[in-house]
Amino acid sequence: AALRRTDVVLEVGPGTGNLTVKMLEKVKKVIACEIDPRLVGELQKRVQGTCLANKLEIKVGDILKTDLPFFDACVANLPYQISSPFVFKLLLHRPFFRCAILMFQREFALRLVAKPGSKLYCRLSINTQLLARVDHLMKVGKNNFRPPPKVESSVVRIEPKNPPPPINFQEWDGLVRIAFVRKNKTLSAAFKSSAVEQLLDHNYRVHCSLHNMVSSFLIYYSVFLCTEIPENFKIAEKIQTVLKDTGYSEKRARSMDIDDFIRLLHGFNSEGIHFS
């Protein structure tokens, strides 16, 4: 974590405080978030009456339902069941933090760093790598724990990209979600789902309606942003045209990288098709 004397550190799931105490000796402040009141009591007792007590702030409650405080680094042995939502809560947090050093279940950690073509490559992989640099630091075997869990673990370093890519993340994730539902299917097949077509048809009509409303205010300037939708309009045909024109009709999500999805998203958006 390369912690500094001036750092404020966020720790999630401190338990009885083994890691917490080590960090309190090195940093300005540790903000420890714990959902279990019994463990909060243990942690408070551990530092009570020591010079470390005034450097520790404890927040009691569910971290996923709590606004994150300002912090420089996040260092935590996370409860594994909140791994995915917590990673994205971290990556969308502002202001930016320097880095996060987190322990995850091994398979989850390997998904974070998986590359296109890998068996573990998934929506989690590409979304995380869009927003951050992710490095697998080390494996931690289950025999290092008492009692030993049923799973192996890994430590990962996450460094957010600052500035972030100029992409609407809700739009991006909407596209990626559709593509990775069946990551081994061609995109042409993935987008033929009736639920996907209904969603994109609705979004397209809303988009055109909004732009027509804007154009009515701009008639004086002879600016028309969107024509009326013809009666025989079919969103399925428009989707397939975009996929063919961008060259991704026969591609599969499992082998597409960030640049591929950026180009595809731009292709859809330029035709008025949106995902959020």
JOBEL-V16368 format. One record per pair of residues at least 24 apart in sequence whose ideal C-beta (glycine too) atoms are under 10 Angstrom apart, sorted by the first residue. I is the first residue (numbers start at 1). J is the second residue. If there is no record, write none. Layout:
# JOBEL-V16368
i->I j->J
i->I j->J
This chain:
# JOBEL-V16368
i->1 j->26
i->1 j->27
i->1 j->72
i->1 j->73
i->1 j->74
i->1 j->75
i->1 j->98
i->1 j->99
i->1 j->100
i->1 j->101
i->1 j->157
i->2 j->73
i->2 j->98
i->2 j->99
i->2 j->101
i->2 j->157
i->3 j->27
i->3 j->28
i->3 j->30
i->3 j->72
i->3 j->73
i->3 j->75
i->3 j->98
i->3 j->99
i->3 j->101
i->4 j->28
i->4 j->72
i->4 j->73
i->4 j->98
i->6 j->72
i->7 j->71
i->7 j->72
i->7 j->73
i->7 j->75
i->7 j->97
i->7 j->98
i->8 j->55
i->8 j->57
i->8 j->69
i->8 j->70
i->8 j->71
i->8 j->72
i->8 j->73
i->8 j->97
i->9 j->55
i->9 j->71
i->9 j->72
i->9 j->73
i->9 j->74
i->9 j->75
i->9 j->76
i->9 j->97
i->9 j->101
i->10 j->59
i->10 j->63
i->10 j->68
i->10 j->69
i->10 j->70
i->10 j->71
i->10 j->72
i->10 j->73
i->10 j->74
i->10 j->75
i->10 j->76
i->10 j->90
i->10 j->93
i->10 j->97
i->10 j->100
i->11 j->56
i->11 j->58
i->11 j->71
i->11 j->73
i->11 j->74
i->11 j->75
i->11 j->76
i->11 j->77
i->11 j->78
i->12 j->59
i->12 j->63
i->12 j->64
i->12 j->66
i->12 j->68
i->12 j->74
i->12 j->75
i->12 j->76
i->12 j->77
i->12 j->78
i->12 j->79
i->12 j->82
i->12 j->86
i->12 j->90
i->12 j->100
i->12 j->102
i->13 j->39
i->13 j->63
i->13 j->76
i->13 j->77
i->13 j->78
i->13 j->79
i->13 j->80
i->13 j->82
i->13 j->86
i->13 j->103
i->14 j->39
i->14 j->40
i->14 j->42
i->14 j->43
i->14 j->46
i->14 j->56
i->14 j->58
i->14 j->76
i->14 j->77
i->15 j->39
i->15 j->42
i->15 j->43
i->15 j->77
i->15 j->79
i->16 j->42
i->16 j->43
i->16 j->45
i->16 j->46
i->17 j->42
i->17 j->43
i->17 j->44
i->17 j->45
i->17 j->46
i->17 j->47
i->17 j->52
i->17 j->56
i->17 j->58
i->18 j->46
i->18 j->77
i->19 j->75
i->19 j->76
i->19 j->77
i->19 j->103
i->20 j->46
i->20 j->47
i->20 j->52
i->20 j->56
i->20 j->58
i->20 j->75
i->20 j->76
i->21 j->46
i->21 j->47
i->21 j->50
i->21 j->52
i->21 j->56
i->22 j->75
i->23 j->52
i->23 j->55
i->23 j->56
i->23 j->73
i->23 j->75
i->24 j->50
i->24 j->51
i->24 j->52
i->24 j->53
i->24 j->54
i->24 j->55
i->24 j->56
i->25 j->51
i->25 j->52
i->25 j->55
i->27 j->55
i->27 j->72
i->27 j->73
i->27 j->75
i->28 j->55
i->28 j->72
i->29 j->54
i->29 j->55
i->29 j->56
i->29 j->57
i->29 j->69
i->29 j->71
i->29 j->72
i->30 j->55
i->30 j->56
i->30 j->57
i->30 j->58
i->30 j->71
i->30 j->75
i->31 j->56
i->31 j->57
i->31 j->58
i->31 j->59
i->31 j->68
i->31 j->69
i->31 j->70
i->31 j->71
i->31 j->74
i->32 j->56
i->32 j->57
i->32 j->58
i->32 j->59
i->32 j->60
i->32 j->76
i->33 j->57
i->33 j->58
i->33 j->59
i->33 j->60
i->33 j->61
i->33 j->62
i->33 j->63
i->33 j->66
i->33 j->68
i->33 j->69
i->33 j->76
i->34 j->58
i->34 j->59
i->34 j->60
i->34 j->61
i->34 j->63
i->35 j->59
i->35 j->60
i->35 j->61
i->35 j->62
i->35 j->63
i->35 j->64
i->35 j->65
i->35 j->66
i->35 j->79
i->35 j->82
i->36 j->60
i->36 j->79
i->37 j->61
i->63 j->89
i->63 j->90
i->64 j->89
i->67 j->93
i->68 j->92
i->68 j->93
i->68 j->94
i->68 j->97
i->69 j->93
i->70 j->94
i->70 j->95
i->70 j->97
i->71 j->95
i->71 j->97
i->71 j->98
i->71 j->100
i->72 j->96
i->72 j->97
i->72 j->98
i->72 j->99
i->73 j->97
i->73 j->98
i->73 j->99
i->73 j->100
i->73 j->101
i->74 j->98
i->74 j->99
i->74 j->100
i->74 j->101
i->74 j->102
i->74 j->158
i->75 j->99
i->75 j->100
i->75 j->101
i->75 j->102
i->75 j->103
i->75 j->155
i->76 j->100
i->76 j->101
i->76 j->102
i->76 j->103
i->77 j->101
i->77 j->102
i->77 j->103
i->77 j->104
i->77 j->140
i->77 j->145
i->77 j->153
i->77 j->155
i->78 j->102
i->78 j->103
i->78 j->104
i->78 j->105
i->78 j->108
i->80 j->104
i->80 j->105
i->80 j->108
i->80 j->149
i->80 j->151
i->80 j->153
i->81 j->105
i->83 j->108
i->83 j->109
i->83 j->111
i->83 j->112
i->83 j->124
i->83 j->156
i->84 j->108
i->84 j->111
i->84 j->112
i->84 j->123
i->84 j->124
i->84 j->127
i->84 j->128
i->87 j->112
i->87 j->124
i->87 j->127
i->87 j->128
i->87 j->131
i->87 j->132
i->87 j->134
i->87 j->156
i->87 j->158
i->88 j->124
i->88 j->127
i->88 j->128
i->88 j->131
i->88 j->169
i->88 j->173
i->90 j->128
i->90 j->131
i->90 j->132
i->90 j->158
i->90 j->160
i->91 j->127
i->91 j->128
i->91 j->130
i->91 j->131
i->91 j->132
i->91 j->158
i->91 j->160
i->91 j->161
i->91 j->164
i->91 j->169
i->92 j->131
i->92 j->160
i->92 j->164
i->92 j->169
i->93 j->160
i->94 j->160
i->94 j->164
i->95 j->162
i->96 j->159
i->96 j->160
i->96 j->161
i->96 j->162
i->96 j->163
i->96 j->164
i->97 j->158
i->97 j->159
i->97 j->160
i->97 j->162
i->98 j->159
i->98 j->160
i->98 j->162
i->99 j->132
i->99 j->133
i->99 j->135
i->99 j->157
i->99 j->158
i->99 j->159
i->99 j->160
i->100 j->132
i->100 j->134
i->100 j->156
i->100 j->157
i->100 j->158
i->100 j->159
i->100 j->160
i->101 j->135
i->101 j->137
i->101 j->155
i->101 j->156
i->101 j->157
i->101 j->158
i->102 j->137
i->102 j->154
i->102 j->155
i->102 j->156
i->102 j->157
i->102 j->158
i->103 j->137
i->103 j->138
i->103 j->140
i->103 j->153
i->103 j->154
i->103 j->155
i->103 j->156
i->104 j->136
i->104 j->140
i->104 j->151
i->104 j->153
i->104 j->154
i->104 j->155
i->104 j->156
i->105 j->149
i->105 j->150
i->105 j->151
i->105 j->152
i->105 j->153
i->105 j->154
i->106 j->136
i->106 j->139
i->106 j->140
i->106 j->141
i->106 j->142
i->106 j->151
i->106 j->152
i->106 j->153
i->106 j->154
i->107 j->151
i->107 j->152
i->107 j->154
i->108 j->151
i->108 j->153
i->108 j->154
i->108 j->156
i->109 j->134
i->109 j->136
i->109 j->137
i->109 j->138
i->109 j->139
i->109 j->140
i->109 j->152
i->109 j->153
i->109 j->154
i->109 j->155
i->109 j->156
i->110 j->136
i->110 j->154
i->110 j->156
i->112 j->136
i->112 j->154
i->112 j->156
i->112 j->158
i->113 j->154
i->113 j->156
i->115 j->257
i->116 j->252
i->116 j->253
i->116 j->254
i->116 j->255
i->116 j->256
i->116 j->257
i->116 j->258
i->116 j->260
i->117 j->252
i->117 j->254
i->117 j->255
i->117 j->256
i->117 j->257
i->118 j->254
i->118 j->255
i->119 j->254
i->121 j->180
i->121 j->183
i->121 j->253
i->121 j->254
i->121 j->255
i->121 j->256
i->121 j->257
i->122 j->176
i->122 j->180
i->122 j->183
i->122 j->253
i->122 j->254
i->123 j->173
i->123 j->176
i->123 j->177
i->123 j->178
i->123 j->179
i->123 j->180
i->123 j->181
i->123 j->183
i->123 j->253
i->124 j->176
i->124 j->180
i->125 j->176
i->125 j->180
i->126 j->172
i->126 j->173
i->126 j->176
i->126 j->179
i->126 j->180
i->126 j->253
i->126 j->256
i->126 j->257
i->126 j->258
i->126 j->260
i->126 j->261
i->127 j->169
i->127 j->172
i->127 j->173
i->127 j->176
i->127 j->177
i->127 j->180
i->127 j->258
i->127 j->261
i->128 j->156
i->128 j->158
i->129 j->161
i->129 j->257
i->129 j->258
i->130 j->161
i->130 j->164
i->130 j->165
i->130 j->167
i->130 j->169
i->130 j->172
i->130 j->173
i->130 j->176
i->130 j->258
i->130 j->261
i->130 j->262
i->131 j->158
i->131 j->160
i->131 j->161
i->131 j->164
i->131 j->165
i->131 j->167
i->131 j->169
i->131 j->172
i->132 j->157
i->132 j->158
i->132 j->159
i->132 j->160
i->132 j->161
i->132 j->162
i->132 j->164
i->133 j->157
i->133 j->158
i->133 j->159
i->133 j->160
i->133 j->161
i->134 j->158
i->134 j->159
i->135 j->159
i->165 j->258
i->165 j->262
i->166 j->262
i->167 j->258
i->167 j->261
i->167 j->262
i->167 j->265
i->167 j->266
i->168 j->265
i->168 j->269
i->168 j->274
i->168 j->275
i->168 j->276
i->169 j->276
i->170 j->274
i->170 j->275
i->170 j->276
i->171 j->203
i->171 j->265
i->171 j->268
i->171 j->269
i->171 j->274
i->171 j->275
i->171 j->276
i->172 j->258
i->172 j->261
i->172 j->262
i->172 j->265
i->172 j->275
i->172 j->276
i->173 j->275
i->173 j->276
i->174 j->199
i->174 j->200
i->174 j->203
i->174 j->265
i->174 j->268
i->174 j->274
i->174 j->275
i->174 j->276
i->175 j->253
i->175 j->261
i->175 j->262
i->175 j->264
i->175 j->265
i->175 j->268
i->175 j->269
i->175 j->273
i->175 j->274
i->175 j->275
i->175 j->276
i->176 j->253
i->176 j->256
i->176 j->258
i->176 j->261
i->176 j->264
i->176 j->265
i->176 j->275
i->177 j->275
i->178 j->253
i->178 j->275
i->179 j->248
i->179 j->251
i->179 j->252
i->179 j->253
i->179 j->254
i->179 j->256
i->179 j->260
i->179 j->261
i->179 j->264
i->180 j->253
i->180 j->254
i->180 j->256
i->181 j->253
i->182 j->252
i->182 j->253
i->182 j->254
i->183 j->252
i->183 j->253
i->183 j->254
i->183 j->255
i->183 j->256
i->184 j->252
i->184 j->253
i->184 j->254
i->184 j->255
i->185 j->252
i->185 j->253
i->185 j->254
i->186 j->243
i->186 j->248
i->186 j->249
i->186 j->250
i->186 j->251
i->186 j->252
i->186 j->253
i->187 j->239
i->187 j->240
i->187 j->242
i->187 j->243
i->187 j->246
i->187 j->248
i->187 j->249
i->187 j->250
i->187 j->251
i->187 j->252
i->187 j->253
i->187 j->256
i->187 j->264
i->188 j->239
i->188 j->240
i->188 j->243
i->188 j->244
i->188 j->248
i->188 j->249
i->188 j->250
i->188 j->251
i->189 j->249
i->189 j->250
i->189 j->252
i->190 j->243
i->190 j->252
i->190 j->253
i->191 j->235
i->191 j->236
i->191 j->239
i->191 j->240
i->191 j->242
i->191 j->243
i->191 j->248
i->191 j->249
i->191 j->268
i->192 j->236
i->192 j->239
i->192 j->240
i->194 j->236
i->196 j->235
i->196 j->236
i->196 j->239
i->196 j->275
i->197 j->234
i->197 j->235
i->197 j->236
i->197 j->238
i->197 j->239
i->198 j->235
i->199 j->235
i->199 j->274
i->199 j->275
i->200 j->235
i->200 j->236
i->200 j->238
i->200 j->239
i->200 j->268
i->200 j->273
i->200 j->274
i->200 j->275
i->201 j->229
i->201 j->233
i->201 j->234
i->201 j->235
i->201 j->236
i->201 j->238
i->201 j->239
i->201 j->273
i->202 j->235
i->202 j->274
i->203 j->235
i->203 j->268
i->203 j->272
i->203 j->273
i->203 j->274
i->203 j->275
i->203 j->276
i->204 j->229
i->204 j->233
i->204 j->235
i->204 j->238
i->204 j->239
i->204 j->268
i->204 j->271
i->204 j->272
i->204 j->273
i->204 j->274
i->205 j->229
i->205 j->233
i->205 j->235
i->205 j->272
i->206 j->272
i->206 j->274
i->207 j->269
i->207 j->271
i->207 j->272
i->207 j->273
i->207 j->274
i->208 j->233
i->208 j->272
i->211 j->272
i->225 j->272
i->226 j->272
i->229 j->272
i->235 j->273
i->238 j->268
i->238 j->271
i->238 j->272
i->238 j->273
i->239 j->268
i->239 j->271
i->239 j->273
i->241 j->267
i->241 j->271
i->242 j->267
i->242 j->268
i->242 j->269
i->242 j->270
i->242 j->271
i->242 j->273
i->243 j->267
i->243 j->268
i->245 j->270
i->245 j->271
i->246 j->270
i->246 j->271
